[in-house]
Amino acid sequence: MAAFNATQLATWGAHAGEVPFPVINGIPCQITETERQTTPYQIITEYPDETIYGDAFRLAHTTQMRTVLHTIQLLRAGMLG
């Protein structure tokens, strides 16, 4: 995943310049606060899963699944909120 992100960030940089949000451990992150949501947290994982197949799709699915499972662990441990 780190190599994939590095490639994507290099492509972004070549076309759009510097990434306008923090990159934490090689993962671009955007954290915003809003009062429009009815839930305390909303996690959005951006991935072009509508246009990929095979190994790339499995990587996308696994990445998104691990994000959700890790978030649940953090919530249960009282580390979020």
HTML snippet that shows the backbone in 3Dmol.js (N, CA, C, O; Angstrom):
<script src="https://3Dmol.org/build/3Dmol-min.js"></script>
<div id="view" style="width:600px;height:400px;position:relative"></div>
<script>
const pdb = `
ATOM      1  N   MET A   1       0.820  -1.186   0.000  1.00  0.00           N
ATOM      2  CA  MET A   1       0.000   0.000   0.000  1.00  0.00           C
ATOM      3  C   MET A   1       0.866   1.252   0.000  1.00  0.00           C
ATOM      4  O   MET A   1       0.542   2.237  -0.664  1.00  0.00           O
ATOM      5  N   ALA A   2       1.965   1.215   0.744  1.00  0.00           N
ATOM      6  CA  ALA A   2       2.849   2.383   0.801  1.00  0.00           C
ATOM      7  C   ALA A   2       3.412   2.709  -0.586  1.00  0.00           C
ATOM      8  O   ALA A   2       3.477   3.875  -0.975  1.00  0.00           O
ATOM      9  N   ALA A   3       3.814   1.685  -1.320  1.00  0.00           N
ATOM     10  CA  ALA A   3       4.350   1.903  -2.670  1.00  0.00           C
ATOM     11  C   ALA A   3       3.271   2.445  -3.602  1.00  0.00           C
ATOM     12  O   ALA A   3       3.534   3.326  -4.421  1.00  0.00           O
ATOM     13  N   PHE A   4       2.067   1.919  -3.474  1.00  0.00           N
ATOM     14  CA  PHE A   4       0.941   2.392  -4.288  1.00  0.00           C
ATOM     15  C   PHE A   4       0.676   3.869  -3.995  1.00  0.00           C
ATOM     16  O   PHE A   4       0.526   4.675  -4.914  1.00  0.00           O
ATOM     17  N   ASN A   5       0.620   4.217  -2.702  1.00  0.00           N
ATOM     18  CA  ASN A   5       0.374   5.613  -2.329  1.00  0.00           C
ATOM     19  C   ASN A   5       1.479   6.529  -2.838  1.00  0.00           C
ATOM     20  O   ASN A   5       1.207   7.633  -3.308  1.00  0.00           O
ATOM     21  N   ALA A   6       2.724   6.072  -2.744  1.00  0.00           N
ATOM     22  CA  ALA A   6       3.841   6.893  -3.217  1.00  0.00           C
ATOM     23  C   ALA A   6       3.714   7.180  -4.710  1.00  0.00           C
ATOM     24  O   ALA A   6       3.978   8.296  -5.157  1.00  0.00           O
ATOM     25  N   THR A   7       3.313   6.179  -5.470  1.00  0.00           N
ATOM     26  CA  THR A   7       3.103   6.365  -6.910  1.00  0.00           C
ATOM     27  C   THR A   7       1.980   7.358  -7.170  1.00  0.00           C
ATOM     28  O   THR A   7       2.101   8.236  -8.024  1.00  0.00           O
ATOM     29  N   GLN A   8       0.888   7.213  -6.427  1.00  0.00           N
ATOM     30  CA  GLN A   8      -0.254   8.115  -6.607  1.00  0.00           C
ATOM     31  C   GLN A   8       0.110   9.550  -6.231  1.00  0.00           C
ATOM     32  O   GLN A   8      -0.280  10.492  -6.921  1.00  0.00           O
ATOM     33  N   LEU A   9       0.856   9.716  -5.144  1.00  0.00           N
ATOM     34  CA  LEU A   9       1.262  11.057  -4.725  1.00  0.00           C
ATOM     35  C   LEU A   9       2.218  11.686  -5.737  1.00  0.00           C
ATOM     36  O   LEU A   9       2.154  12.890  -5.986  1.00  0.00           O
ATOM     37  N   ALA A  10       3.100  10.881  -6.316  1.00  0.00           N
ATOM     38  CA  ALA A  10       4.002  11.393  -7.349  1.00  0.00           C
ATOM     39  C   ALA A  10       3.214  11.832  -8.576  1.00  0.00           C
ATOM     40  O   ALA A  10       3.519  12.863  -9.176  1.00  0.00           O
ATOM     41  N   THR A  11       2.215  11.065  -8.945  1.00  0.00           N
ATOM     42  CA  THR A  11       1.364  11.431 -10.085  1.00  0.00           C
ATOM     43  C   THR A  11       0.616  12.722  -9.788  1.00  0.00           C
ATOM     44  O   THR A  11       0.543  13.610 -10.638  1.00  0.00           O
ATOM     45  N   TRP A  12       0.061  12.830  -8.585  1.00  0.00           N
ATOM     46  CA  TRP A  12      -0.630  14.066  -8.176  1.00  0.00           C
ATOM     47  C   TRP A  12       0.327  15.245  -8.321  1.00  0.00           C
ATOM     48  O   TRP A  12      -0.007  16.264  -8.925  1.00  0.00           O
ATOM     49  N   GLY A  13       1.534  15.086  -7.752  1.00  0.00           N
ATOM     50  CA  GLY A  13       2.509  16.171  -7.781  1.00  0.00           C
ATOM     51  C   GLY A  13       2.886  16.596  -9.184  1.00  0.00           C
ATOM     52  O   GLY A  13       3.084  17.784  -9.440  1.00  0.00           O
ATOM     53  N   ALA A  14       2.988  15.646 -10.095  1.00  0.00           N
ATOM     54  CA  ALA A  14       3.360  15.962 -11.473  1.00  0.00           C
ATOM     55  C   ALA A  14       2.280  16.774 -12.176  1.00  0.00           C
ATOM     56  O   ALA A  14       2.576  17.566 -13.071  1.00  0.00           O
ATOM     57  N   HIS A  15       1.034  16.579 -11.772  1.00  0.00           N
ATOM     58  CA  HIS A  15      -0.080  17.241 -12.463  1.00  0.00           C
ATOM     59  C   HIS A  15      -0.671  18.412 -11.698  1.00  0.00           C
ATOM     60  O   HIS A  15      -1.142  19.375 -12.303  1.00  0.00           O
ATOM     61  N   ALA A  16      -0.649  18.340 -10.373  1.00  0.00           N
ATOM     62  CA  ALA A  16      -1.354  19.354  -9.595  1.00  0.00           C
ATOM     63  C   ALA A  16      -0.476  20.068  -8.575  1.00  0.00           C
ATOM     64  O   ALA A  16      -0.941  20.985  -7.898  1.00  0.00           O
ATOM     65  N   GLY A  17       0.783  19.665  -8.454  1.00  0.00           N
ATOM     66  CA  GLY A  17       1.654  20.302  -7.473  1.00  0.00           C
ATOM     67  C   GLY A  17       1.563  19.632  -6.117  1.00  0.00           C
ATOM     68  O   GLY A  17       1.230  18.452  -6.005  1.00  0.00           O
ATOM     69  N   GLU A  18       1.863  20.403  -5.100  1.00  0.00           N
ATOM     70  CA  GLU A  18       1.897  19.870  -3.739  1.00  0.00           C
ATOM     71  C   GLU A  18       0.504  19.447  -3.263  1.00  0.00           C
ATOM     72  O   GLU A  18      -0.494  20.104  -3.561  1.00  0.00           O
ATOM     73  N   VAL A  19       0.457  18.351  -2.529  1.00  0.00           N
ATOM     74  CA  VAL A  19      -0.803  17.866  -1.962  1.00  0.00           C
ATOM     75  C   VAL A  19      -1.286  18.884  -0.930  1.00  0.00           C
ATOM     76  O   VAL A  19      -0.515  19.273  -0.053  1.00  0.00           O
ATOM     77  N   PRO A  20      -2.550  19.326  -1.015  1.00  0.00           N
ATOM     78  CA  PRO A  20      -3.024  20.401  -0.137  1.00  0.00           C
ATOM     79  C   PRO A  20      -3.484  19.948   1.248  1.00  0.00           C
ATOM     80  O   PRO A  20      -4.156  20.707   1.946  1.00  0.00           O
ATOM     81  N   PHE A  21      -3.140  18.744   1.653  1.00  0.00           N
ATOM     82  CA  PHE A  21      -3.521  18.250   2.977  1.00  0.00           C
ATOM     83  C   PHE A  21      -2.386  17.381   3.516  1.00  0.00           C
ATOM     84  O   PHE A  21      -1.505  16.975   2.758  1.00  0.00           O
ATOM     85  N   PRO A  22      -2.401  17.094   4.812  1.00  0.00           N
ATOM     86  CA  PRO A  22      -1.281  16.341   5.387  1.00  0.00           C
ATOM     87  C   PRO A  22      -1.188  14.922   4.854  1.00  0.00           C
ATOM     88  O   PRO A  22      -2.200  14.298   4.532  1.00  0.00           O
ATOM     89  N   VAL A  23       0.030  14.421   4.765  1.00  0.00           N
ATOM     90  CA  VAL A  23       0.285  13.032   4.411  1.00  0.00           C
ATOM     91  C   VAL A  23       0.905  12.404   5.660  1.00  0.00           C
ATOM     92  O   VAL A  23       2.013  12.759   6.060  1.00  0.00           O
ATOM     93  N   ILE A  24       0.187  11.482   6.259  1.00  0.00           N
ATOM     94  CA  ILE A  24       0.613  10.852   7.510  1.00  0.00           C
ATOM     95  C   ILE A  24       0.978   9.405   7.213  1.00  0.00           C
ATOM     96  O   ILE A  24       0.140   8.623   6.765  1.00  0.00           O
ATOM     97  N   ASN A  25       2.241   9.052   7.466  1.00  0.00           N
ATOM     98  CA  ASN A  25       2.723   7.692   7.178  1.00  0.00           C
ATOM     99  C   ASN A  25       2.441   7.279   5.737  1.00  0.00           C
ATOM    100  O   ASN A  25       2.100   6.127   5.467  1.00  0.00           O
ATOM    101  N   GLY A  26       2.585   8.226   4.818  1.00  0.00           N
ATOM    102  CA  GLY A  26       2.375   7.933   3.404  1.00  0.00           C
ATOM    103  C   GLY A  26       0.925   7.919   2.967  1.00  0.00           C
ATOM    104  O   GLY A  26       0.632   7.608   1.813  1.00  0.00           O
ATOM    105  N   ILE A  27       0.005   8.252   3.875  1.00  0.00           N
ATOM    106  CA  ILE A  27      -1.421   8.239   3.555  1.00  0.00           C
ATOM    107  C   ILE A  27      -1.946   9.667   3.589  1.00  0.00           C
ATOM    108  O   ILE A  27      -1.885  10.325   4.628  1.00  0.00           O
ATOM    109  N   PRO A  28      -2.464  10.157   2.458  1.00  0.00           N
ATOM    110  CA  PRO A  28      -3.056  11.493   2.452  1.00  0.00           C
ATOM    111  C   PRO A  28      -4.290  11.514   3.361  1.00  0.00           C
ATOM    112  O   PRO A  28      -5.155  10.643   3.275  1.00  0.00           O
ATOM    113  N   CYS A  29      -4.352  12.518   4.223  1.00  0.00           N
ATOM    114  CA  CYS A  29      -5.455  12.607   5.186  1.00  0.00           C
ATOM    115  C   CYS A  29      -6.086  13.989   5.133  1.00  0.00           C
ATOM    116  O   CYS A  29      -5.409  15.004   4.974  1.00  0.00           O
ATOM    117  N   GLN A  30      -7.370  13.992   5.270  1.00  0.00           N
ATOM    118  CA  GLN A  30      -8.078  15.259   5.392  1.00  0.00           C
ATOM    119  C   GLN A  30      -9.032  15.112   6.565  1.00  0.00           C
ATOM    120  O   GLN A  30      -9.900  14.239   6.572  1.00  0.00           O
ATOM    121  N   ILE A  31      -8.863  15.970   7.548  1.00  0.00           N
ATOM    122  CA  ILE A  31      -9.707  15.922   8.735  1.00  0.00           C
ATOM    123  C   ILE A  31     -10.471  17.231   8.796  1.00  0.00           C
ATOM    124  O   ILE A  31      -9.879  18.310   8.819  1.00  0.00           O
ATOM    125  N   THR A  32     -11.798  17.126   8.821  1.00  0.00           N
ATOM    126  CA  THR A  32     -12.633  18.319   8.913  1.00  0.00           C
ATOM    127  C   THR A  32     -13.691  18.095   9.986  1.00  0.00           C
ATOM    128  O   THR A  32     -13.999  16.961  10.353  1.00  0.00           O
ATOM    129  N   GLU A  33     -14.224  19.173  10.465  1.00  0.00           N
ATOM    130  CA  GLU A  33     -15.275  19.107  11.475  1.00  0.00           C
ATOM    131  C   GLU A  33     -16.521  19.766  10.909  1.00  0.00           C
ATOM    132  O   GLU A  33     -16.453  20.819  10.274  1.00  0.00           O
ATOM    133  N   THR A  34     -17.650  19.134  11.150  1.00  0.00           N
ATOM    134  CA  THR A  34     -18.907  19.688  10.684  1.00  0.00           C
ATOM    135  C   THR A  34     -20.004  19.336  11.678  1.00  0.00           C
ATOM    136  O   THR A  34     -19.917  18.326  12.377  1.00  0.00           O
ATOM    137  N   GLU A  35     -21.004  20.144  11.736  1.00  0.00           N
ATOM    138  CA  GLU A  35     -22.147  19.860  12.605  1.00  0.00           C
ATOM    139  C   GLU A  35     -23.325  19.316  11.797  1.00  0.00           C
ATOM    140  O   GLU A  35     -24.414  19.122  12.337  1.00  0.00           O
ATOM    141  N   ARG A  36     -23.109  19.072  10.516  1.00  0.00           N
ATOM    142  CA  ARG A  36     -24.186  18.550   9.665  1.00  0.00           C
ATOM    143  C   ARG A  36     -24.387  17.050   9.830  1.00  0.00           C
ATOM    144  O   ARG A  36     -25.448  16.525   9.493  1.00  0.00           O
ATOM    145  N   GLN A  37     -23.368  16.352  10.351  1.00  0.00           N
ATOM    146  CA  GLN A  37     -23.465  14.903  10.495  1.00  0.00           C
ATOM    147  C   GLN A  37     -24.203  14.552  11.786  1.00  0.00           C
ATOM    148  O   GLN A  37     -24.116  15.272  12.781  1.00  0.00           O
ATOM    149  N   THR A  38     -24.918  13.453  11.753  1.00  0.00           N
ATOM    150  CA  THR A  38     -25.604  12.981  12.960  1.00  0.00           C
ATOM    151  C   THR A  38     -24.777  11.936  13.696  1.00  0.00           C
ATOM    152  O   THR A  38     -25.173  11.475  14.767  1.00  0.00           O
ATOM    153  N   THR A  39     -23.643  11.561  13.139  1.00  0.00           N
ATOM    154  CA  THR A  39     -22.751  10.599  13.769  1.00  0.00           C
ATOM    155  C   THR A  39     -21.489  11.323  14.231  1.00  0.00           C
ATOM    156  O   THR A  39     -21.121  12.345  13.652  1.00  0.00           O
ATOM    157  N   PRO A  40     -20.819  10.806  15.267  1.00  0.00           N
ATOM    158  CA  PRO A  40     -19.634  11.514  15.755  1.00  0.00           C
ATOM    159  C   PRO A  40     -18.440  11.451  14.804  1.00  0.00           C
ATOM    160  O   PRO A  40     -17.586  12.338  14.821  1.00  0.00           O
ATOM    161  N   TYR A  41     -18.378  10.414  13.978  1.00  0.00           N
ATOM    162  CA  TYR A  41     -17.261  10.262  13.044  1.00  0.00           C
ATOM    163  C   TYR A  41     -17.783   9.774  11.698  1.00  0.00           C
ATOM    164  O   TYR A  41     -18.769   9.042  11.613  1.00  0.00           O
ATOM    165  N   GLN A  42     -17.101  10.195  10.675  1.00  0.00           N
ATOM    166  CA  GLN A  42     -17.363   9.681   9.335  1.00  0.00           C
ATOM    167  C   GLN A  42     -16.008   9.458   8.682  1.00  0.00           C
ATOM    168  O   GLN A  42     -15.206  10.383   8.559  1.00  0.00           O
ATOM    169  N   ILE A  43     -15.761   8.231   8.269  1.00  0.00           N
ATOM    170  CA  ILE A  43     -14.494   7.907   7.616  1.00  0.00           C
ATOM    171  C   ILE A  43     -14.784   7.625   6.156  1.00  0.00           C
ATOM    172  O   ILE A  43     -15.619   6.782   5.827  1.00  0.00           O
ATOM    173  N   ILE A  44     -14.097   8.331   5.293  1.00  0.00           N
ATOM    174  CA  ILE A  44     -14.267   8.138   3.857  1.00  0.00           C
ATOM    175  C   ILE A  44     -12.934   7.665   3.306  1.00  0.00           C
ATOM    176  O   ILE A  44     -11.923   8.354   3.439  1.00  0.00           O
ATOM    177  N   THR A  45     -12.931   6.512   2.696  1.00  0.00           N
ATOM    178  CA  THR A  45     -11.716   6.007   2.059  1.00  0.00           C
ATOM    179  C   THR A  45     -11.904   6.142   0.557  1.00  0.00           C
ATOM    180  O   THR A  45     -12.757   5.484  -0.039  1.00  0.00           O
ATOM    181  N   GLU A  46     -11.111   6.987  -0.033  1.00  0.00           N
ATOM    182  CA  GLU A  46     -11.189   7.210  -1.476  1.00  0.00           C
ATOM    183  C   GLU A  46     -10.360   6.164  -2.192  1.00  0.00           C
ATOM    184  O   GLU A  46      -9.178   5.988  -1.896  1.00  0.00           O
ATOM    185  N   TYR A  47     -10.970   5.479  -3.123  1.00  0.00           N
ATOM    186  CA  TYR A  47     -10.279   4.446  -3.888  1.00  0.00           C
ATOM    187  C   TYR A  47     -11.070   4.235  -5.169  1.00  0.00           C
ATOM    188  O   TYR A  47     -12.298   4.155  -5.119  1.00  0.00           O
ATOM    189  N   PRO A  48     -10.407   4.141  -6.312  1.00  0.00           N
ATOM    190  CA  PRO A  48     -11.140   4.025  -7.579  1.00  0.00           C
ATOM    191  C   PRO A  48     -11.710   2.621  -7.798  1.00  0.00           C
ATOM    192  O   PRO A  48     -11.418   1.981  -8.808  1.00  0.00           O
ATOM    193  N   ASP A  49     -12.526   2.143  -6.846  1.00  0.00           N
ATOM    194  CA  ASP A  49     -12.968   0.754  -6.909  1.00  0.00           C
ATOM    195  C   ASP A  49     -14.011   0.474  -7.990  1.00  0.00           C
ATOM    196  O   ASP A  49     -14.352  -0.684  -8.235  1.00  0.00           O
ATOM    197  N   GLU A  50     -14.516   1.518  -8.632  1.00  0.00           N
ATOM    198  CA  GLU A  50     -15.464   1.284  -9.728  1.00  0.00           C
ATOM    199  C   GLU A  50     -14.759   0.946 -11.041  1.00  0.00           C
ATOM    200  O   GLU A  50     -15.392   0.484 -11.990  1.00  0.00           O
ATOM    201  N   THR A  51     -13.448   1.179 -11.089  1.00  0.00           N
ATOM    202  CA  THR A  51     -12.734   1.042 -12.359  1.00  0.00           C
ATOM    203  C   THR A  51     -11.563   0.078 -12.296  1.00  0.00           C
ATOM    204  O   THR A  51     -10.742   0.044 -13.213  1.00  0.00           O
ATOM    205  N   ILE A  52     -11.472  -0.701 -11.235  1.00  0.00           N
ATOM    206  CA  ILE A  52     -10.345  -1.621 -11.102  1.00  0.00           C
ATOM    207  C   ILE A  52     -10.849  -3.046 -10.911  1.00  0.00           C
ATOM    208  O   ILE A  52     -11.974  -3.270 -10.464  1.00  0.00           O
ATOM    209  N   TYR A  53     -10.008  -3.987 -11.253  1.00  0.00           N
ATOM    210  CA  TYR A  53     -10.378  -5.402 -11.187  1.00  0.00           C
ATOM    211  C   TYR A  53      -9.189  -6.220 -10.694  1.00  0.00           C
ATOM    212  O   TYR A  53      -8.075  -5.705 -10.599  1.00  0.00           O
ATOM    213  N   GLY A  54      -9.420  -7.476 -10.385  1.00  0.00           N
ATOM    214  CA  GLY A  54      -8.338  -8.394 -10.047  1.00  0.00           C
ATOM    215  C   GLY A  54      -7.600  -8.004  -8.773  1.00  0.00           C
ATOM    216  O   GLY A  54      -8.215  -7.633  -7.773  1.00  0.00           O
ATOM    217  N   ASP A  55      -6.260  -8.094  -8.823  1.00  0.00           N
ATOM    218  CA  ASP A  55      -5.432  -7.816  -7.654  1.00  0.00           C
ATOM    219  C   ASP A  55      -5.619  -6.396  -7.129  1.00  0.00           C
ATOM    220  O   ASP A  55      -5.629  -6.178  -5.917  1.00  0.00           O
ATOM    221  N   ALA A  56      -5.767  -5.438  -8.028  1.00  0.00           N
ATOM    222  CA  ALA A  56      -5.962  -4.049  -7.603  1.00  0.00           C
ATOM    223  C   ALA A  56      -7.271  -3.898  -6.828  1.00  0.00           C
ATOM    224  O   ALA A  56      -7.325  -3.168  -5.839  1.00  0.00           O
ATOM    225  N   PHE A  57      -8.319  -4.579  -7.272  1.00  0.00           N
ATOM    226  CA  PHE A  57      -9.600  -4.523  -6.563  1.00  0.00           C
ATOM    227  C   PHE A  57      -9.476  -5.172  -5.189  1.00  0.00           C
ATOM    228  O   PHE A  57      -9.999  -4.649  -4.204  1.00  0.00           O
ATOM    229  N   ARG A  58      -8.782  -6.315  -5.118  1.00  0.00           N
ATOM    230  CA  ARG A  58      -8.600  -6.989  -3.828  1.00  0.00           C
ATOM    231  C   ARG A  58      -7.818  -6.106  -2.860  1.00  0.00           C
ATOM    232  O   ARG A  58      -8.133  -6.073  -1.670  1.00  0.00           O
ATOM    233  N   LEU A  59      -6.801  -5.388  -3.349  1.00  0.00           N
ATOM    234  CA  LEU A  59      -6.060  -4.463  -2.502  1.00  0.00           C
ATOM    235  C   LEU A  59      -6.976  -3.356  -1.992  1.00  0.00           C
ATOM    236  O   LEU A  59      -6.930  -3.004  -0.813  1.00  0.00           O
ATOM    237  N   ALA A  60      -7.802  -2.808  -2.871  1.00  0.00           N
ATOM    238  CA  ALA A  60      -8.734  -1.753  -2.468  1.00  0.00           C
ATOM    239  C   ALA A  60      -9.697  -2.267  -1.408  1.00  0.00           C
ATOM    240  O   ALA A  60      -9.904  -1.613  -0.385  1.00  0.00           O
ATOM    241  N   HIS A  61     -10.281  -3.422  -1.643  1.00  0.00           N
ATOM    242  CA  HIS A  61     -11.234  -4.000  -0.693  1.00  0.00           C
ATOM    243  C   HIS A  61     -10.572  -4.252   0.655  1.00  0.00           C
ATOM    244  O   HIS A  61     -11.130  -3.906   1.696  1.00  0.00           O
ATOM    245  N   THR A  62      -9.395  -4.847   0.640  1.00  0.00           N
ATOM    246  CA  THR A  62      -8.694  -5.168   1.884  1.00  0.00           C
ATOM    247  C   THR A  62      -8.327  -3.899   2.645  1.00  0.00           C
ATOM    248  O   THR A  62      -8.452  -3.847   3.869  1.00  0.00           O
ATOM    249  N   THR A  63      -7.879  -2.888   1.933  1.00  0.00           N
ATOM    250  CA  THR A  63      -7.529  -1.616   2.566  1.00  0.00           C
ATOM    251  C   THR A  63      -8.731  -0.990   3.245  1.00  0.00           C
ATOM    252  O   THR A  63      -8.643  -0.555   4.393  1.00  0.00           O
ATOM    253  N   GLN A  64      -9.857  -0.941   2.541  1.00  0.00           N
ATOM    254  CA  GLN A  64     -11.060  -0.350   3.120  1.00  0.00           C
ATOM    255  C   GLN A  64     -11.576  -1.192   4.291  1.00  0.00           C
ATOM    256  O   GLN A  64     -12.018  -0.636   5.296  1.00  0.00           O
ATOM    257  N   MET A  65     -11.528  -2.500   4.179  1.00  0.00           N
ATOM    258  CA  MET A  65     -11.973  -3.383   5.251  1.00  0.00           C
ATOM    259  C   MET A  65     -11.113  -3.181   6.497  1.00  0.00           C
ATOM    260  O   MET A  65     -11.639  -3.077   7.605  1.00  0.00           O
ATOM    261  N   ARG A  66      -9.802  -3.124   6.320  1.00  0.00           N
ATOM    262  CA  ARG A  66      -8.903  -2.935   7.461  1.00  0.00           C
ATOM    263  C   ARG A  66      -9.115  -1.573   8.123  1.00  0.00           C
ATOM    264  O   ARG A  66      -8.991  -1.447   9.341  1.00  0.00           O
ATOM    265  N   THR A  67      -9.432  -0.568   7.329  1.00  0.00           N
ATOM    266  CA  THR A  67      -9.717   0.757   7.890  1.00  0.00           C
ATOM    267  C   THR A  67     -10.899   0.684   8.834  1.00  0.00           C
ATOM    268  O   THR A  67     -10.841   1.209   9.946  1.00  0.00           O
ATOM    269  N   VAL A  68     -11.962   0.041   8.404  1.00  0.00           N
ATOM    270  CA  VAL A  68     -13.164  -0.075   9.229  1.00  0.00           C
ATOM    271  C   VAL A  68     -12.888  -0.910  10.480  1.00  0.00           C
ATOM    272  O   VAL A  68     -13.272  -0.513  11.580  1.00  0.00           O
ATOM    273  N   LEU A  69     -12.233  -2.052  10.328  1.00  0.00           N
ATOM    274  CA  LEU A  69     -11.957  -2.917  11.473  1.00  0.00           C
ATOM    275  C   LEU A  69     -11.052  -2.229  12.498  1.00  0.00           C
ATOM    276  O   LEU A  69     -11.260  -2.371  13.703  1.00  0.00           O
ATOM    277  N   HIS A  70     -10.055  -1.490  12.024  1.00  0.00           N
ATOM    278  CA  HIS A  70      -9.162  -0.784  12.945  1.00  0.00           C
ATOM    279  C   HIS A  70      -9.916   0.333  13.673  1.00  0.00           C
ATOM    280  O   HIS A  70      -9.699   0.551  14.864  1.00  0.00           O
ATOM    281  N   THR A  71     -10.784   1.026  12.974  1.00  0.00           N
ATOM    282  CA  THR A  71     -11.571   2.083  13.592  1.00  0.00           C
ATOM    283  C   THR A  71     -12.456   1.515  14.693  1.00  0.00           C
ATOM    284  O   THR A  71     -12.578   2.113  15.762  1.00  0.00           O
ATOM    285  N   ILE A  72     -13.068   0.371  14.443  1.00  0.00           N
ATOM    286  CA  ILE A  72     -13.895  -0.275  15.460  1.00  0.00           C
ATOM    287  C   ILE A  72     -13.056  -0.615  16.691  1.00  0.00           C
ATOM    288  O   ILE A  72     -13.502  -0.419  17.821  1.00  0.00           O
ATOM    289  N   GLN A  73     -11.846  -1.124  16.475  1.00  0.00           N
ATOM    290  CA  GLN A  73     -10.958  -1.429  17.604  1.00  0.00           C
ATOM    291  C   GLN A  73     -10.651  -0.172  18.413  1.00  0.00           C
ATOM    292  O   GLN A  73     -10.670  -0.205  19.644  1.00  0.00           O
ATOM    293  N   LEU A  74     -10.370   0.931  17.730  1.00  0.00           N
ATOM    294  CA  LEU A  74     -10.077   2.180  18.431  1.00  0.00           C
ATOM    295  C   LEU A  74     -11.287   2.679  19.214  1.00  0.00           C
ATOM    296  O   LEU A  74     -11.138   3.152  20.341  1.00  0.00           O
ATOM    297  N   LEU A  75     -12.476   2.580  18.636  1.00  0.00           N
ATOM    298  CA  LEU A  75     -13.684   2.997  19.343  1.00  0.00           C
ATOM    299  C   LEU A  75     -13.914   2.149  20.589  1.00  0.00           C
ATOM    300  O   LEU A  75     -14.205   2.682  21.660  1.00  0.00           O
ATOM    301  N   ARG A  76     -13.784   0.833  20.454  1.00  0.00           N
ATOM    302  CA  ARG A  76     -14.000  -0.056  21.590  1.00  0.00           C
ATOM    303  C   ARG A  76     -12.955   0.151  22.683  1.00  0.00           C
ATOM    304  O   ARG A  76     -13.245  -0.051  23.862  1.00  0.00           O
ATOM    305  N   ALA A  77     -11.762   0.546  22.308  1.00  0.00           N
ATOM    306  CA  ALA A  77     -10.700   0.790  23.288  1.00  0.00           C
ATOM    307  C   ALA A  77     -10.810   2.185  23.915  1.00  0.00           C
ATOM    308  O   ALA A  77     -10.018   2.542  24.787  1.00  0.00           O
ATOM    309  N   GLY A  78     -11.788   2.961  23.468  1.00  0.00           N
ATOM    310  CA  GLY A  78     -11.985   4.297  24.011  1.00  0.00           C
ATOM    311  C   GLY A  78     -10.980   5.317  23.511  1.00  0.00           C
ATOM    312  O   GLY A  78     -10.783   6.362  24.131  1.00  0.00           O
ATOM    313  N   MET A  79     -10.341   5.010  22.385  1.00  0.00           N
ATOM    314  CA  MET A  79      -9.312   5.902  21.857  1.00  0.00           C
ATOM    315  C   MET A  79      -9.862   6.943  20.880  1.00  0.00           C
ATOM    316  O   MET A  79      -9.133   7.829  20.433  1.00  0.00           O
ATOM    317  N   LEU A  80     -11.131   6.832  20.557  1.00  0.00           N
ATOM    318  CA  LEU A  80     -11.809   7.826  19.718  1.00  0.00           C
ATOM    319  C   LEU A  80     -13.030   8.311  20.493  1.00  0.00           C
ATOM    320  O   LEU A  80     -13.772   7.525  21.082  1.00  0.00           O
ATOM    321  N   GLY A  81     -13.209   9.583  20.476  1.00  0.00           N
ATOM    322  CA  GLY A  81     -14.419  10.113  21.106  1.00  0.00           C
ATOM    323  C   GLY A  81     -14.284  10.473  22.484  1.00  0.00           C
ATOM    324  O   GLY A  81     -15.247  10.929  23.101  1.00  0.00           O
TER     325      GLY A  81
END
`;
const viewer = $3Dmol.createViewer("view");
viewer.addModel(pdb, "pdb");
viewer.setStyle({}, {cartoon: {color: "spectrum"}});
viewer.zoomTo();
viewer.render();
</script>
